[in-house]
Amino acid sequence: EKHYKMPKRTKKQAKAARWSEFQEACISFSKCLFVEVDNVTSKQISVMRKQLRDIGAKMIMGKNTHMKAAISDLTAEPDAKIHEDYEERKKNYQPRPYLNIIAAQLRGNTGLIFTNGDLSEIKAILDTHVRAAPAKVGSLAPKDVIVPPGPTGMDPKQTGFFQALNIATKIVKAQIEIVNPVTVIMSGDKVGPSQAALLDKLRILPFEYKMVVRAFLEGGKLVDAKVLSITAEDILESFSANASNLTKLSLGSGYIVSSAAPHLIINAFKNLAGAAIASDYDFPALAALKSAAAAAPSAGGAAAGAPAAEAAKEAEPEPEEDVDMGDLFGGGDDDY
């Protein structure tokens, strides 16, 4: 039997397929994450793409100009003079202002992840695929790089290398040891040749690269990626703190809100109970309170009675005695 291979798509066909796929995603999904893919490998992207597909999300990477053109085509009003498929466009056309937000975010190495599901679930997938990388000459440092103190495994002949970088060292057991922590590269600085060589000699991979969410689109609005880091516990804690502050403000100002009601009821009952006890008036709730108060300390009260009696006894003042001072201050019968 002969097996026939499917012919490969031409560049034009592949471009048309990507165009249609992107437009379909823009229409079908309600949410979109904009991710930075600088220094992310194709292998990382391939693995994440599969995992995202398993949860119903779609990752699209492409040329910004191509995707902007596809959006422009989607947002254009049907025109019989321009569009050959005018009738079909007219039937399906509807304004989609959120597409302009997507177009505005297409800059630099930006990828798009479309979904109708939970955005935090997607972020969790992105955060698990982190790649440790060396410091390449000329690259921008995404964070400070600090070399810790300790042995380097390098022989004393290479001391001059550290001296050129103003790094204090000492020789311990025939190898160079760094004395203090050293900040080799500051965040945002370009990596120099000597810095890259040092980190390479020390076998330090200082940088970690992953897809970073820059912002996301939801409900037709662009939202900062920081929102994705807020958990349900954070929201509950913030709500509880604000509710407590509102209750305090209500009790202090006399303006009643629902959260202050339990405190007001308790305070009112305390005042009522105090007035009833003072006036020798009784009511069922107060009687129950008195019974509970009388029953609670019955066992411990008797045991505590003896020490209390002793303390009271000790506290009794001793009788005063008249002491003859022997005319110490004068005033007797003798004259001086």
C-alpha positions in Angstrom: 0.0 0.0 0.0 1.2 3.5 -0.8 1.0 6.1 1.8 0.6 9.6 0.6 1.9 12.6 2.6 -0.2 15.7 2.9 1.3 18.5 0.9 2.9 21.3 2.9 1.0 24.5 3.1 2.5 27.4 1.2 3.6 30.5 3.0 0.5 32.3 1.7 -1.8 29.5 3.0 -0.1 29.5 6.4 -0.4 33.2 6.7 -4.1 33.0 5.8 -4.6 30.3 8.4 -2.9 32.3 11.2 -5.0 35.4 10.1 -8.3 33.4 10.5 -7.2 31.7 13.8 -6.4 35.1 15.3 -9.6 36.7 14.2 -11.6 33.7 15.5 -9.9 34.0 18.9 -10.6 37.7 19.1 -14.3 37.0 18.6 -14.7 33.8 20.6 -12.9 34.6 23.8 -13.9 37.2 26.4 -10.5 37.6 28.2 -7.0 38.1 26.9 -3.6 38.2 28.7 -0.8 40.2 27.3 2.5 38.5 28.1 6.2 39.5 27.6 8.2 36.7 26.0 11.7 38.1 26.1 14.3 35.4 26.5 11.7 32.6 26.6 12.7 29.6 24.6 10.6 27.9 21.9 10.6 24.7 24.0 9.1 26.6 27.0 6.4 28.1 24.7 5.6 24.7 23.2 5.1 23.1 26.6 3.0 26.0 27.9 0.9 26.1 24.7 -0.1 22.4 25.3 -1.0 22.9 28.9 -3.0 26.0 28.1 -4.9 24.1 25.4 -5.8 21.5 28.0 -7.7 24.1 30.1 -9.4 25.7 27.1 -7.1 28.6 26.5 -5.3 29.6 23.3 -1.8 31.1 23.0 -1.1 33.1 19.9 2.3 34.4 18.9 2.9 36.3 15.7 4.1 39.4 14.0 2.6 42.5 15.5 1.9 44.1 12.1 0.1 41.0 10.9 -2.1 40.9 14.0 -2.9 44.6 13.9 -3.9 44.2 10.3 -6.3 41.4 11.2 -7.8 43.5 14.0 -8.2 46.4 11.6 -10.0 44.1 9.2 -12.4 43.0 11.9 -13.2 46.5 13.1 -13.8 48.0 9.6 -17.4 48.7 8.8 -18.7 46.7 5.8 -18.2 48.6 2.5 -19.6 47.3 -0.8 -16.9 49.2 -2.7 -14.0 47.5 -0.8 -15.1 44.2 0.5 -16.0 41.4 -1.9 -17.8 39.5 0.9 -19.9 42.6 1.7 -23.1 40.8 2.3 -21.6 38.3 4.8 -19.7 41.0 6.6 -22.9 43.1 6.9 -24.7 40.2 8.4 -22.0 39.4 11.0 -20.7 42.9 11.7 -20.9 44.4 15.2 -18.8 47.1 16.9 -16.0 45.6 19.0 -14.2 48.6 20.7 -12.2 46.2 22.9 -10.2 45.1 19.8 -8.6 48.5 19.7 -7.2 47.8 23.2 -5.7 44.6 22.0 -4.1 46.4 19.0 -2.6 49.0 21.3 -0.9 46.3 23.4 0.9 44.7 20.4 4.4 46.1 20.9 7.8 44.4 21.4 7.9 40.7 22.1 4.2 40.3 23.1 2.2 37.1 23.1 -1.5 36.8 23.6 -3.4 34.2 25.6 -7.1 34.0 25.1 -9.5 32.4 27.5 -13.0 32.3 28.9 -11.8 30.7 32.2 -9.9 31.6 35.3 -7.0 34.0 34.7 -5.1 33.0 37.8 -5.0 29.4 36.6 -3.2 30.6 33.5 -0.8 32.7 35.5 0.0 29.6 37.6 1.0 27.7 34.5 3.2 30.5 33.3 4.9 30.8 36.7 5.9 27.1 36.7 8.0 27.3 33.5 11.0 29.3 34.7 14.4 29.0 32.9 17.7 29.7 34.7 20.1 31.5 32.4 23.6 32.9 32.4 24.4 36.6 32.2 25.1 37.4 28.6 27.2 40.4 27.6 25.1 43.4 26.6 21.8 42.0 28.0 19.9 44.1 30.6 19.8 42.7 34.1 16.2 42.1 35.3 17.3 42.2 38.9 20.3 42.8 41.2 23.0 40.1 41.1 24.8 39.5 44.4 27.7 37.1 44.7 27.7 35.6 48.2 30.8 35.3 50.4 32.6 31.9 50.5 34.9 29.7 48.6 35.1 30.0 44.8 36.9 26.8 43.9 39.4 28.9 42.0 43.2 28.7 42.5 45.2 31.7 44.0 46.7 32.5 40.6 43.4 34.1 39.6 43.4 36.6 42.4 44.2 39.4 40.0 40.8 38.8 38.3 39.0 39.7 41.5 41.2 42.6 42.2 40.3 44.1 38.8 36.7 44.0 39.9 37.4 45.5 43.4 36.3 42.3 45.1 37.9 41.6 48.5 39.3 38.0 48.7 41.5 35.8 50.8 43.3 32.5 50.3 41.8 29.7 52.4 43.0 26.1 51.8 44.7 26.9 48.5 41.7 28.5 47.0 40.2 32.0 46.6 37.4 32.9 49.0 35.2 36.0 48.7 35.1 37.9 52.0 31.9 39.9 51.7 28.7 39.8 49.6 29.3 41.8 46.4 26.7 43.4 44.1 28.1 42.6 40.7 25.2 43.9 38.6 22.4 46.4 39.4 18.9 45.9 38.1 18.5 47.6 34.7 22.3 47.8 34.0 23.9 46.2 30.9 26.0 43.1 31.6 29.7 43.8 31.0 32.3 41.3 29.8 34.1 41.1 33.1 30.9 40.6 35.0 29.7 37.9 32.7 33.2 36.2 32.9 33.1 36.3 36.7 29.6 34.7 37.0 30.6 32.1 34.4 33.8 31.2 36.4 31.7 30.9 39.5 29.1 28.8 37.7 26.3 31.2 38.7 23.1 31.4 36.6 21.8 34.7 37.9 18.8 35.3 35.8 15.4 33.5 35.5 13.3 33.9 32.4 9.6 33.2 32.1 6.5 34.6 30.5 5.5 37.7 32.4 1.9 39.0 32.4 2.0 42.7 31.6 -1.8 43.3 31.7 -5.0 41.6 30.8 -8.3 42.5 29.1 -11.6 41.6 30.8 -15.0 43.0 30.4 -13.8 45.3 27.7 -11.3 47.0 30.1 -7.5 46.8 30.4 -6.4 45.8 33.9 -2.9 45.8 35.5 -1.3 42.4 36.0 -0.9 43.1 39.8 -4.5 42.3 40.3 -3.9 38.6 39.4 -1.7 38.4 42.5 -4.6 39.2 44.9 -6.0 36.1 46.5 -9.4 35.5 48.1 -7.7 35.6 51.5 -6.3 39.1 50.8 -9.8 40.3 49.8 -11.4 38.8 53.0 -8.7 40.3 55.2 -9.0 43.8 53.7 -12.9 43.6 53.9 -12.7 42.6 57.6 -10.3 45.4 58.4 -12.5 48.0 56.7 -15.6 46.6 58.3 -14.0 46.9 61.7 -12.9 50.6 61.0 -16.5 51.4 59.8 -17.9 49.9 63.0 -15.6 52.0 65.2 -16.4 55.1 63.3 -20.2 54.4 63.7 -19.9 53.9 67.4 -17.8 57.0 67.9 -20.0 59.3 65.7 -23.4 58.0 66.7 -24.3 57.3 63.0 -25.6 53.8 63.0 -24.6 51.2 60.5 -25.6 47.5 60.5 -22.2 46.2 61.7 -22.5 48.4 64.8 -25.9 47.0 65.8 -24.6 44.0 67.8 -22.4 46.3 69.9 -25.2 48.7 70.6 -27.5 45.9 71.7 -24.9 44.5 74.1 -24.2 47.9 75.6 -28.0 48.6 75.9 -28.5 45.3 77.7 -25.6 46.1 80.1 -27.1 49.5 80.9 -30.6 47.9 81.4 -29.2 45.2 83.7 -27.3 47.7 85.7 -30.4 49.9 86.2 -32.5 46.9 87.1 -30.0 45.6 89.7 -29.8 49.1 91.3 -33.5 49.5 91.5 -34.1 45.9 92.6 -36.2 45.2 89.6 -36.1 41.8 87.9 -36.9 40.4 84.5 -36.4 36.9 83.0 -33.2 37.6 81.1 -31.6 39.2 84.2 -32.7 36.4 86.4 -31.0 33.9 84.1 -27.9 36.0 84.1 -27.9 36.1 87.9 -28.3 32.4 88.1 -25.4 31.7 85.8 -23.2 34.1 87.6 -24.0 32.6 91.0 -23.4 29.0 89.8 -20.2 29.6 87.9 -17.7 30.4 90.8 -19.3 28.1 93.5 -16.6 25.5 93.4 -13.6 27.9 93.3 -15.1 30.5 95.6 -15.0 28.4 98.7 -11.4 27.3 98.0 -10.4 30.9 97.5 -12.1 32.0 100.7 -9.3 30.8 103.1 -6.5 32.7 101.4 -8.7 35.8 101.1 -9.5 35.6 104.8 -5.8 35.3 105.6 -5.0 38.3 103.5 -7.7 40.3 105.2 -6.3 39.2 108.6 -2.8 40.2 107.6 -4.1 43.5 106.4 -5.6 44.4 109.8 -3.7 47.4 111.3 -2.0 46.7 114.6 -3.1 48.8 117.6 -1.0 51.9 118.1 1.1 52.1 121.3 2.2 55.3 123.1 5.9 55.5 123.2 7.6 57.8 125.7 10.2 59.8 123.8 11.8 61.0 127.0 11.5 64.7 126.3 13.6 64.2 123.2 12.5 67.5 121.7 12.4 69.4 124.9 9.3 70.8 126.5 9.7 69.0 129.8 10.1 70.6 133.2 13.9 71.0 132.9 15.3 74.4 131.8 18.4 74.6 129.6 
